[in-house]
Amino acid sequence: MADSDRKKGLTATDQRTELWPTRFLHSPSAKATASFPIPSEIALIILNSPLTDYETFKRLYSRASMVICADGGANRLYDLLVSKFSDHAWNIALQKHLPSLIHGDLDSLTANVRSCYGELGVSITKDPDQYSTDFGKSINQIVFHQSNVRNVLVLGSLGGRVDQGIGLLHELYREQVTRHPDPGTTVIHLPQDTGLVGKNVGILPVYGKAVIRTKGLEWDVQDWETEMGGMMSTSNHVLGEEVEIECDREVLFTVERGDAK
């Protein structure tokens, strides 16, 4: 759900946006440049889904100015770190990557994990509202604590339970926390030589019917109507280093993770 770098001097009907979705997955030693911008204010949300890739987690964590475990996401982080640093005492292992906050309705947070993080001074707060998800609650905490953050990374978003994945998409739609590509033209940079992204992509009209035009895909479309229950561009393939999408309303762009660690 990353914010973009919008080019200046364009009309509202001819906006051009540049997106670099891999920039958060590069090594922490990678420096920001004019052609590879990395924002300084980034929030990371860890959801209650399997978390086994320590290297990816470490890269995202190293760039985050705020890290929230959404309820049972704390269990996942605990398991990852205790397993990764099994030769260390539990408190030493957890202190390597402490979250800023554990938040949610706390119905999934185990007593042991709660006790361990509480002992280490991590703030644990409860929101009993049953009409919002732990993801939505975490977004609210980011807005409250760091209102200037425009880039939110999510670990465990669409893996694990199907109902939780659909619930996340519902939150994205309801809260409008991500809307890329926006109406206008968006160029998405997908450097294939890094191994950080694969070739499979999708353009999902989760916000309603849209008309799109694409360039750089194996199956490009021109002035093509797409909507849920109708025609959709899924399982498409990237041909080069970038994809250009023009649309008349917001759509959700997805890209497959690569094999690089």
Protein Blocks (a to p, Z undefined) as FASTA:
>chain_A
ZZcdddehiafklcccdddfklmmpcfklccdfklccdfbdcddddddddfblmlmmmmm
mmpcbdcdehjlmmmmmmmmmmmmmmbcfklmmmmmccfbdcdjhlmbcfklmmmmmmno
pacdddfbfkbcfklmmmmmmmmmmmmbcbdcdehklgcjfklmmmmmmmmmmnopaccd
cehjddddddfklomacfbdcdddfkbccddddehiabdcehiacdehiacdehiacfbl
bdcdddfbdcdddddddfbZZ
